[in-house]
Amino acid sequence: MKFKCQQNELSTAINLVTKAISSKSTLPILSGIYLETKNNKLRLIGNDLNLSIETFIEANVEIEGSIVIPARLFSELIRKLPNAEIEFEITSTNGVSIKCMDSNYKLVGLPGNEYPELPIIEDKNSFLMDRDLFSNMIRQTHFAISQDEARPVLTGALLEIDKERFNMVAIDGFRMAIKKAIVKTDLSRKAVVPGRTLSEIGKIISQMDEKGDLRISFDENQVLFSFASLKVYSRLLAGEFINYNQILPSEFKSNARLDTDEFLTAIDRSFLMARENKNIAVKLEVKDDYIMISSNSEMGSSAEKVSIKLEGPDLDIGFNPKYLMDALKVIDSEHIKIEFINNVSPCVITPEDSDTYIYLVLPCRISK
């Protein structure tokens, strides 16, 4: 194996694939990055058996081959080399020579033929969608994915495709976030994708300069997210996801319309006081033309009004302020609608000008 490539391109590729490498792996070969040269391309893979990331860069290949190089050392070395051409060569059994300008390094790798093969996922169960739209779906739901390993299926988000309707749903037992989109497909499928996978894809998309479509492909146990020169493979979570439609209330008694940013900043300020309490909560007194937001702790208290337009009866209700802020930060609409049943039932927050986002949150007790 012998090839040459550019330092900046290799460093970028390494940064991508290392997102799939776990420091806790019990298999030594999975702590490394797989490199393979073929047809003047360098293929790089990071893999922890649950998440795999594969990418390609241009290379001047003299001798084809493969090897696995320890990820942490390799990543740091390449990052610190000058932005110039790098020459790689396997000099002995699993020995790698790396040359860049006047620098010369030798590393010890592992045999490439012992690295796990990536799954083969066919395109027949796949569809295309705009990558920025998918990234936004992740942004508006990921915070509601459960961190509780006691309910593994809720540590992922449900991807639900029904013909042209595509929904992403996250539930953690205290709140639920639903983002809806329209895609061009005849596919009908439900799959639960791990939160870690979606988080990494969101980061990857945000780092990409080019625009374009993302292809999402499924088989029985895996999902593949394909970009132009990058593929992300992930195991799907087993188990039956909660029937989220049964959780959504069918009718409400009150609804309030208000300014999103004004409400967010008021909740944020109230959170300063509420977080001094062990039981974090803010009280909302929903009146005819305003919401009084208040909080109390041993350090003091706060109260401020936000103007609203209310339809229905007044009520007093308490919430964990973080749960409100998480949703308000990702709602892109200038105004929101909050719908209430009573002070012990979940409320629903939606953008006033769109039906593509739904956020349900449970209230909490407030001290008298």
Buried (B, 14 or more C-beta within 10 A) or exposed (E): BBBBBBBBBBBBBBBBBBBBBBEEBEBEBBBBBBBBBBEEBBBBBBBBEBBBBBBBBEBBBBEEBBBBBBBEEBBEBBEEBEEEEBBBBBEEEBEBBBBBEEEEBEBEBBEBEEBBEBBEBEEEBBBBBBBBBBBBBBBBBBBBBBEEEEEBBBBBBBBBBEEEEBBBBBBBEBBBBBBBBEBEBEBEBBBBBBBBBBBBBBEBBEEBEEEEBBBBBBBEEBBBBBBEBBBBBBBBBEEEBBEBEEEEBEEBBBBBBBBBEEBBBBBBBBBBBBBBBEEBBBBBBBBEEBBBBBBBBEEEEBEBBBEBEBBBEEBEBBBBBBBBBBBBBBBEEEBBBBBBBEBEEBBBBBBBEEEBBBBBBBBBEBEE
